[in-house]
Amino acid sequence: MIPRELKIGEIVQLHPDVCRNQAFAGCYMTVTEPKAFGAQGFVQALGEARDAPGGQAYYRAKWEEMEPTGGMAVFVIDHGEVTK
């Protein structure tokens, strides 16, 4: 991704070929903090049971690790609190 203004809640995809942590390769990341180096955001994890929501796996991505999707998250979960 070419450096540009990112918005909180913007959805980017982590490039599977250049993602430094391959556990996140190909995942969609919701931006929570635009940074000079790229962005910090989270990948929503699955819960352990039907009635137990999962948590967020946070990642700091460099510009070259991200690709824009053109999407925005409807819900942004921040430490268990949901904002819309």
C-alpha positions, 0 to 999 in steps of 0.5 A: 500500500502506498502511504496515505491517510487511514481512518479508524475503522478502515479495513485493510488486508494483510498481504500474505507474501510480505506479512512479517507474522505469517499467523496474520497473512491474508487476514482482514485487519480493522485499523484502530490507530493510523501510524507513520509506519502504517497502522495498528489494528486488530483481527477479530478472533473466534470464540471458544463456544457459541455463546462466548465471543472471541477477542482481538489479535492486535498487529502493527502493520507496515505500509508494505504489509497492507492492501486497501479493501475499500471497506469500513467496519460497522462495529469496532471492538475496543477492549470489549467495548463496541462502538458503531 
